[in-house]
């Protein structure tokens, strides 16, 4: 993907339509690249750089004292990260790790705050992004308390899926690792494996070449709703 296309996709995903704001974000950015598996932001770090993901995916985790990762979210192009440290002048609250090779636009906290003051549209886009994250976190907290492990798995694979060309089914591509799904819903890999196999036996999930196809997403949604 070309640099122009990466910028366009990221800014569109951010729902930033002000052309002057878009052009200024591009012109003031420092481009940084992170290989898959490397840390973009370190938990408890004092740095206050703010990033906009242009290409690749990253995961947000909390690290226990023993180094165990507690999965919080997966971030895609258009996500702004590091903004809390810039806004609160406090250490980083979580670790952000590149899941794939990532390209990001980087801004100092001072430069980012100046952009927020200059462009109300950027502040609104950031507010909407933060609101979506609060909604996302609230939904997951509810699922952890209200759903069984299979129910949480159903809800998660629905979130991971996208509409197919036919429109009636949904696709997850590429096939995610069972361990990754288990981390997302706080269960074991074995439970995920049994649940996925059960959906296959019932004809609700098909394995395609490098993809899962959810055959009846509406039924799956009902199964992931507390009774």
N, C-alpha and C positions, 0 to 999 in steps of 0.2 A: 504494500500500500504506500502511495506517495505521501510526502509530508503534508501537502495541501489536503489530501483526502483524510488523513488522520486528524488534522485540525478540524475539518468540517464535521466529521463524525462525532468527535468529542464535544464540540460546542453545540451541535444539534442535540446530543444526548443531555447536555446541561440545560437545554431549552433557553439558550441565550440567543436572542434574535437581533439585538442592537448591533448594527454593523460596525459602528465606531468602537464599541466595547470589545467586539471580537477581534478587530484589527489591533487594538492596543494590547490585548492579552498575547497575541502572537508576537508582536514587536518587542515586548518587554520580557519575554520568556528566555530562560536558559534551558536548553534541551539536555536531559540526562537520561542515560540508559542503564538498566539493571538486568543482569542475566538471571534466568530462572533460578530460584532457590536462594537468592540473596536478599538481605534486609534493606528495605527502602527507608523505613522509619523504625527506630529502636525504642522499645518500651522504656519509659522513665528517662529518655534522653532529654537534654535541655535545649536542643536545637529547635528553631521555629520556622524552618522552610515550609512553604506550602506548595503542593504539587497538583497538577491536573494530569490525569492519565490520558495519554494520546493513543497508545497501542499496548495490547497485552492485558493480562488479568493479574490481580493481586489478592491475597487473602489477609483479613484482619484477625489477629489472634491475641489472646491474653496469655502470658507465660507465667506458669506457677513457679514457686521457688525451686522446684525440682526440674524445671525446664519443659514441663508438659505443655503442649499447645491446647488452648481452649478456643475452638473456632467461633468467630463472631459473624463474619460476613465475607463475601467475595465481591471485589470491585472490578468494574469494567471501564472502558473508555468513556470519558465524560465525568468520572468521579473526581471530586476535589478531596484531597487528603492532607492532613496536617493542619487544618484550619483551626482546630480547637486550641492548639498551643499558641497560634498567632492571636486568637481572639481573647484568650484568658491569661496569657503570659505564664503558663504553668507547664510542667514537664509533660512529655508524651504519655498518653493513657493506655496505648496498646502498641503492639508490634504489627508492622505491615510488611509482608513478604511477597516478592514477585513469584507468582505461580508459573508464569511463562516469561520469556524475554519481554521486558517492558520499556517503553519510551514515555518519558514524562516531561511536561513543562514545569520548570521550577521557578519560584518567586521568593524573595525574602519576605519576612513578615511585614516589614515596613512598606515594601512595594505593594503587597497584596492588600493591606489595609487602605492604602492610598487609592487603589483601584476600586475598592468597595465604596469609598467616599465619593469618588468621581462618577461612578456609574451605578445608579440605583437599580438598573436591570440586573447587574451582576449580584448585588446584594439580595435581590428577590430570588434569583436563581439559586444562590447559596441557601437561602431560607427554605426554599422548596426541597432542596436536596436534604437538608437536615431534618425537615419534617418527615420525609420519606424514610429516613433512617430510624427516627423515633417510632413511626408506625411499624416498620420492619421488626424492630427490637421488641415492641409490645406484642406483636403477633407471635413471635417465637416464645416469649415468656408464657403467653397463654397456652400455646401448644404443649410446652414442657409440663405444665400443670394439669392440662385437661385431656391430653391424648395419650393413648398407648404408644409404644415404640413403633408398631406397624402404622398407626395413624399418622405419626410424625413423618415417617418415611414416605407415605402417600403424599402428604402435603409438600414435602421437600422436592420430590421428583416432579410434581406439578409445577412448582416454582422454577425448577431448572429447565422446563420444557418450553418449546416455542411452537406456534401453530405450523402445521404442515401445509404443503401446497394444496392438498385436497381440502383442508379447512376443518375436517371433522376429527382428525386425530392430532396428536401433538408429538413432537420429536425432541429427544435429547441427543445432541451430537457435539463432540464425540461422546462415547460411553464413559461416564464418570467412574472412578474407582470406587469400589464398595467401601473402602476405608474412608474416603473423602465424605461419602454420604453419612457414614456412621458418626464421624466427627461433627458434622453439621447438626445432627439431631440427638446427640448425646446417647448413643447406643453402641452396640458391638457390630463388628463386621459380619459376624455369623448371623445376627438378627437381620441385617440388611440382606444378606444372601438368601435366607429363608423367605423373606418377604417378597423379594424380586422373583424368586422361583415360583412362589405361590401365585403371583400375578400372571406369570407366564402360563402356568397350568390352567388358570381360569380364562385364558384368552384375552386378558386385559392389557398385556404388554407383549410386544414382539421384539426380538433381537434382529436388527438389520445390520448391514455392513457398517460397522463403526457407529451405530446409533441404536437407541431404544425408541420404539414407537408406542405411545400410549393410545390404545385402541379406543377406549371409552373414558375420556377424561372427565366427563360429567359424573359418571358412576364413581370414579376415583375421588372426585371432590366430595361426593356424599360420604364416602368411607372415611374421609379425613375431617369430617365435621362431628363434634361431640354430640352424642345422643342425649 
